[in-house]
Amino acid sequence: MRLRKKDVQTVEMQMGPMIDMVFLLLVFFMVSAKPVKQESDINIGLPGTVAQEEALEIPDEQRIQIQPNGQVVLNDQPMDSPASAEMPALFATLKRFKESADSNKTEALITIDADDAANHERIVQVLNACAQAKITGVTFADAGEEE
């Protein structure tokens, strides 16, 4: 008796239609997904300074007086105490003045009027405050110059 070999059928998974379905799903999700905007791409206009097209008339220079006791006076307004070496109030005011001048497209000018008896260290501290505020237009008042 002869044994018959059974016809063994091999079952194969067809990859072509599976690849087509994966491709179609990929295209579907790519088309239906919304692009996420990066935070840096969002245009936000913060309140504050607005750039001007034309230069506005603002006081073109600020006058800083240094008194013999070390008191610093900006436009007839006392700033900080004579013992303060950092002068935060003067720096903050000069920084706002510089930002205002930049947005109005004018140059920030400072005139330092130091008394003859004023301490040289105090003059250097005022110059340092001007440098921290990025003001480069600093001049000294003439000895014979009056307001």
C-alpha positions as CSV (number, residue, x, y, z in Angstrom):
1,M,0.0,0.0,0.0
2,R,1.2,3.2,-1.0
3,L,0.9,6.1,1.2
4,R,-0.1,9.3,-0.4
5,K,1.5,12.4,0.5
6,K,-0.9,15.0,1.5
7,D,-0.8,18.2,-0.4
8,V,0.6,20.6,2.1
9,Q,-0.6,24.0,1.4
10,T,1.5,26.8,2.8
11,V,-0.4,29.8,3.9
12,E,1.4,33.0,3.1
13,M,0.6,36.4,4.5
14,Q,0.5,38.8,1.6
15,M,2.6,41.9,2.4
16,G,1.4,44.1,-0.5
17,P,-2.1,44.9,0.8
18,M,-0.7,45.3,4.4
19,I,1.9,47.9,3.2
20,D,-0.8,49.7,1.3
21,M,-3.0,49.9,4.4
22,V,-0.2,51.2,6.6
23,F,0.6,53.8,4.0
24,L,-3.0,54.9,3.8
25,L,-3.3,55.2,7.6
26,L,-0.1,57.2,7.7
27,V,-1.4,59.6,5.1
28,F,-4.7,59.9,6.9
29,F,-3.1,60.8,10.2
30,M,-0.7,63.2,8.6
31,V,-3.5,65.1,6.8
32,S,-5.9,65.1,9.8
33,A,-3.3,66.3,12.3
34,K,-3.0,70.0,13.0
35,P,0.5,71.5,13.0
36,V,1.5,72.6,16.4
37,K,2.8,76.2,16.5
38,Q,5.9,76.7,18.5
39,E,5.8,79.3,21.2
40,S,8.5,81.4,19.5
41,D,6.4,81.6,16.3
42,I,3.5,83.3,18.0
43,N,3.6,87.0,17.4
44,I,2.8,88.8,20.6
45,G,2.8,92.6,20.9
46,L,3.6,93.5,24.5
47,P,2.5,96.9,25.8
48,G,5.2,99.4,26.5
49,T,7.5,100.9,24.0
50,V,6.4,101.3,20.4
51,A,8.9,102.1,17.7
52,Q,8.2,105.5,16.1
53,E,8.7,106.2,12.5
54,E,9.6,109.8,13.1
55,A,11.7,111.3,15.9
56,L,9.6,112.8,18.7
57,E,10.6,115.9,20.6
58,I,11.7,114.9,24.1
59,P,14.2,116.5,26.3
60,D,17.4,115.8,24.4
61,E,19.6,115.7,27.5
62,Q,19.3,114.9,31.2
63,R,21.3,116.9,33.7
64,I,22.9,115.1,36.6
65,Q,24.3,117.3,39.4
66,I,26.7,115.9,42.0
67,Q,26.6,118.0,45.2
68,P,29.6,118.3,47.6
69,N,27.9,115.9,50.1
70,G,27.6,113.2,47.5
71,Q,23.9,113.7,46.7
72,V,23.1,113.0,43.1
73,V,20.3,115.1,41.6
74,L,18.8,114.3,38.2
75,N,16.8,117.2,36.7
76,D,16.3,118.8,40.1
77,Q,15.1,115.5,41.6
78,P,17.3,113.8,44.3
79,M,18.3,110.2,43.5
80,D,19.2,107.6,46.1
81,S,21.1,108.5,49.3
82,P,24.6,110.0,49.3
83,A,25.9,106.8,50.9
84,S,24.5,104.5,48.2
85,A,27.3,103.2,45.9
86,E,25.1,101.2,43.5
87,M,22.5,104.0,42.9
88,P,19.5,101.7,41.8
89,A,17.1,104.6,41.5
90,L,19.4,106.5,39.2
91,F,20.1,103.4,37.1
92,A,16.4,102.6,36.7
93,T,15.6,106.2,35.6
94,L,18.5,106.3,33.2
95,K,17.5,102.9,31.7
96,R,13.9,104.1,31.1
97,F,15.4,107.3,29.6
98,K,17.6,105.2,27.2
99,E,14.6,102.9,26.2
100,S,12.5,106.0,25.5
101,A,15.2,107.6,23.5
102,D,15.8,104.4,21.5
103,S,12.1,104.0,20.7
104,N,11.8,107.6,19.6
105,K,15.0,107.3,17.5
106,T,16.9,110.0,19.3
107,E,20.2,109.9,21.1
108,A,20.2,109.7,24.9
109,L,22.5,112.5,26.2
110,I,23.6,113.1,29.8
111,T,25.4,116.1,31.1
112,I,27.2,115.7,34.4
113,D,27.6,118.8,36.5
114,A,29.9,117.9,39.4
115,D,30.6,120.4,42.1
116,D,34.3,121.2,42.6
117,A,34.2,119.8,46.1
118,A,32.4,116.5,45.0
119,N,34.2,113.3,45.6
120,H,35.8,111.8,42.5
121,E,34.6,108.3,43.5
122,R,31.0,109.6,43.3
123,I,31.5,110.9,39.8
124,V,32.9,107.5,38.8
125,Q,29.8,105.8,40.3
126,V,27.5,108.1,38.3
127,L,29.5,107.2,35.2
128,N,29.1,103.5,36.0
129,A,25.4,103.9,36.3
130,C,25.3,105.6,32.8
131,A,27.4,102.8,31.4
132,Q,25.1,100.1,32.9
133,A,22.1,101.9,31.3
134,K,24.1,101.8,28.0
135,I,24.2,105.5,27.6
136,T,27.2,106.6,25.7
137,G,26.4,110.3,25.1
138,V,27.9,111.5,28.5
139,T,29.5,115.0,28.8
140,F,30.6,117.2,31.6
141,A,29.3,120.7,32.2
142,D,31.7,123.5,31.8
143,A,32.8,125.3,35.0
144,G,31.3,128.6,33.8
145,E,28.1,127.1,32.5
146,E,24.8,127.9,34.3
147,E,21.4,126.4,33.9
